[in-house]
Amino acid sequence: MQDQFTTTGIKATISDQELNRIEQLAAEITCPLPLPEEKKQQLVAEISDLLEQQDAVLVAHYYVDDDLQELALKTGGHVADSLEMARFGHDHPAQTLIVAGVRFMGETAKILNPEKRVLMVEDEATCSLDLSCPIDRFSEFCDANPDRKVVVYANTSAEIKARSDWVVTSGIALDIVRHLHQQGEKIIWAPDRHLGDYIQNETGADMLLWGGVCVVHDEYRSVELQQMMKQYPDAMVLVHPESPRSIIQLADVVGSTTGLINAVQQSDAKRFIVATDRGIFYKMRSVAGDKELLEAPTAGKGASCVSCGHCPWMAINTIQKLHDILKHGGKAIEIDSNIVEKAIIPIQRMLDFAHQREVDMKIRGDA
């Protein structure tokens, strides 16, 4: 972990050994090889028919591979951040939602659409932030600090959301924490330490930070990034706030997935160094095909999925696996009704806040 934190509470939440264990789990994942074009086109045609036959719609996150994003759009589905994926599923008439992403995204879709069947393209796809924040220890941490509002990032389990006062996306986190700070509230933030640190620095809020990290964003390195900036002095540096402080300090734009996409589309710059999962390049190229996109350097040279700027759990979502669950069936996401009832409250609180403050969630975006 490259940035050192002195904020009260971080050392008590999750150890470096536990974070290393999560990183090792990610490093052990074997990313699938691309399919031959003829095989891919055959699967795409069959998937399109199966989606229609099963009254299903595909919703994909910006970080999954290009093939799935393209397929979602071609079949009337959607590509977006995690919250907008769930909201699209709510508005779409299909009774089955198939989520190309990671587990917490499927759970969020189920929370907002409890009457619908929700399937994951890959059941084993999880998130290092989710893994870093087990409900038992997080509840103990919250119980030990009862005077604080509990604000959690969308990249968390349904149980963590149910334990919180607010659920936030990266696009609206600053606004909500700033609002709470102005109301005199002290805050518990989980699970991403880097995003929490960024919010704390921007707002001045009194925050206890959980110690989790994203295995992709935590890999960016400032020395290598500065070298790249010298090599491409005309490039605009775009950084997701899950990145370490040393990376954020070098950014021209710090923003959510949707915020970074908008920056590429709206900026006059022709070249960008992008410090977030490279899966986002598909959407960036679709809205600004004349722009050059460069991956920000990480700690490794692509020796594993962790060091290649692409989430290994996102990478195991594939066209083949989507075809298999449509053909042979998949395990639907089930969440205890009591958890759903509790988790919807902090999510709805965020949505109401966004509406009241006229924050357009579709523009501001998520993780």
N, C-alpha and C positions, 0 to 999 in steps of 0.2 A: 504494500500500500504506500503510494509515493508521498502523499500529503500527510503531515502530522496535525492532529487535532488536539486542542486543549479544552474544548467545550465540555462542561460537566456532563457526565452521563455516558459518553461514548464508550469508554473503556469497560463500563459495566454491562454492556449490551451483548456484544459478540466479540469473540477473541480473534486474533490474527490466525490462529490455528484453524478455527472454524471457517474463516473466509478462505484460507488456503485449501481446505477440504472441498469447498464448493467450487473453487477455481479448478481443482483437479478433476472433479466430476465433469465440468465443462470441457476440459482438455482431453478427456478420454472419449468424447463423442466423435465418431467418424462421420464426417460430412459426406453425403451421397454424391456419386458421380452423375453428371448430366446424362439424360436419356438421348439415344439416337433420335434424330429429327422425325423419322418416319414413325417410330414407336410413340413419340410424344404426341404427334398429330392424331394418331389412332386413339390414344387415351383421351385427348381433349374432346374429340367427337363423341366418344362414349359417355364421358362425364357430362357433357352438355345435355344429352338425352336423359341421363339418369337424374340430373337435377330437376328437370322438368317433370319427369315421371313421379318423383318423390316429393313434389311440392317443396323443394329445398332451394336455398340461396346461399351462395358463398360470400363470406366477408373476410377480407384479408388485411393484415397489417402492412404498413409501409416497409417493414423490415424483412418480410418473407421474400423468397426469390422471385425473379421477374415472371417466370411462367405462371405462378399462382396469381400474382397481381393482374397479369394480362387476362387470365382466364376468368377471374372474378368480374372484371369489367365487361368482357365479351358476353357473359351469361346473365347480365342484369344484376350482378352483385355490386360490391362496393370495396374500395380500398381506402383506408383511413387510419386514424389513431384509435386506441382501444375504446374510448368512450363513444366516439362517433360510429364505430363498428356496431356497438350495442344499440345505439339510438337508431341506426339504419335498420337493424333487425326488428326493432319495435315497430317501425313505420311500414315495413315491408309485409305484404300479405302472406308470404310463405310461412308454413307452420314448422319448418325445420331450418335451423340456422347452422351452417357449417363454418367453423372458425379456423382460419389459417393464421396461426399465431402461437401464443403460449397460454398455459393453463388459466392464469388470472383473467385473461381476455374472455375466455369461454365462460368463466364464472360470472364476470360482469354482465355478459350478454344474458345469462340465465337469470341474474338478479333483476335486470330490467325487463326481462321477458319470461316470467315464471311459467306462463301457460304454453310456451313453445318448447320444442325438442331442440337441444343444442348439442352438437357433436364437434369434437376436435379432429382436425386432419391428422394430428399426431398426439396421441394420449400422453406420451412421455415428455412432451415439450413443456418445460417449466421455465422459471426465471430465477436468476441468482438473487435478486432482491427479495423475491417471495421466499426462497429457501432460507435467506438470512434472518428471517423474522418469524420464528415459531410462536404460535398463539399463546402457549403457556407462559413463556418467558416475557413476552410482550405485555401480557395482562399483569404480570407481577410488577413490571416496570411502571405501568400506568397506575396500578394500585399504590405504589410507593410514592407517587407524585400526584395526589388527587386534586391539587389546586390548579392543574394545567389542563388546557384544552388539548385533545388528542387529534392531531392532523396527520393523515396518512396519504401517501402517494397511491395512485391508482394501481401501481405494480405490486399489489399485495393480495393475499388470499381473501376469500369471502369472510372468514372468521376474523381476520384483522380489521376489515372494513366494518364488521358488525360491532367491534370493540371501540370504534372511533367516534369522534364528534363531527369530523369533517373528512371527506375524501376529496382529493384535489388532483388535477392533472398538472403537468408542467406549464401549460399555457395559462392557467389561472391561479397557480399557487402563490405567486407574488401578491396578487390583488387580495386574496383571502387572508394570507398571513399579515399583510399590512393592515387590513381592516381589523383583525383580531388584536393586533398590537395597539392600534389607535383606541381600541375599547379597553385597553389595560390588561388584556389577557396574556398569560404565560403559556408556553406551548411545548408539547411533546411532538417531535417530528419523527416519522419513520417511513420507509426503511433506509433511504439513500442518503448517506452522510454528505456526499458532494453536493447534491441538490439542496439539502438542508443548509449546508454551509453557505452556498450561494444566496439562498433566500434570507438567511440571517444577516449576511453582509449587506444585502440590498435594503432590508427593512429595519434593521436594528432591533428586531424582536428578541425577547428572552426565550431561547429555545434549547431544549434538551434533545440531542440528536441520537437516533439509533445509528449503529455503526455499519450498516450494510453498504455494498457497492454493486454496481453493474460490472460484470466481468469484461464486457467490451469497452465501455467508456473509461474504466479505471486503467486500461492499458495505454492510453495516450500519454506521450512523453513530451515535455516542454522543450528540451534541448533539441531533439530531432525535429520538432515542429518549427522551432526558430530557424533551424538550418533550411528547412523546406521553404519557409517564408523568404529567406535570402535568395533562394534559387528561383522563386516565383514572386518577385516583389509587387507585381500588379494583382496578385490574387487576393480576394476577400476571404477572410477566415471565418467560417461558420462553426459554432460549437454548441452542442447540446449540454444543458446544465447538469447532467449526470456526470460530467467530466470533472477531473480534479481542478482545484482552484488555479494551479499553475497554468493549465490549459485555458481556462475561462479568461484569465487575465490577458491572454494573447488574442482574444477574439475581436473581430469587428462586429459580429452579431452573435448574441447568445439567445437561443430560442428552442421551443418545442419542435417536434417533427414538422408540424404544419407551419410553424413560424420560419423554419429554415427553408422549407420549400418555397414559401412566399418570398423570402429574401432572394433566392436564386431567380425567381420569376420577375421580381420588381426592380432589382438592382441593375445599374448600367454596367457593372463589372462583367467581364467576359470569362473570368477564370475564378474558381473557388476551391479552397482547401476545406474539406468537410470532415469535421470531427463528430461523427455519429455513425451508426451502423450503415454499411454501404448498400444495404437493401433499399435505402431511400433514393438511390440514384435513379431507379426506374421512374419514379414519379417526377423527380427533378428534370430528367431528360424529356419527359412527356410534355412538361410545361415550358421548358427552355432548352430546346434541342440544339441551339447554337452556342450554348455555354459549355466551357470545359470544366469538368469536375475531377478533383484530385482527392484521393483518400489521405487523411491525416495519418502520420506515422504512429505505429504502436510499438510496444516493447519488443515484439518479436518480428520475424521475417516471414510470417505465414506458416510456421511449423505446426501450428494447431489452429483450430477454429477460434480459440481465445485470442490468438495473436494476429488474426487476419482482418480485424475490423468488422466481423460479422458474427452475430449471436449464433452459437452452435445449436441451440434449441430452436431458433427460427429456421435454421438451415435444414433440420430434419423434417420439416413440412415439405412434402413433395407431391407432384402430380400423381405418381404411382400410388401413394398412400391415400390420397383423396379418392382415386378410382376404387381402391380396395374397400374403403368404408361404405361407399355408395353401392358397390356390388355385393358385398358380403355382410354389411351392417357394422355399426360401431357402438361403442359404449356411450350412452347419453350422459351428460353432466347432471348430477343430482346434488342439490344443496338442501339441507334441513330447512324446513319452512320457517322455523324460529330465527335462523341465521339470515334468511332472505328478508324477513320483516325488519330485522335490526339493521342490516347492511343498506337497505334502500334509503333509510333516513339520512345518513350523512351524504350519500350520493345526491339525493333530492335537494338537500340543503345547498350543495354546491350549484346545482342547476338553477335553483331559485335565486341564489346570489348572482349568478351570471346573468340571469334575465333582468334582475333589478338594476344591476350596474351596466346593463346594455353591452355586456361582453359577448361577442359573437364567438361561441365555442368552435364553430366550424373554421373560423379564421385563426383563432389563438392556438387551438390544437392541444394534443396530449403527448405522453411519452412514447 
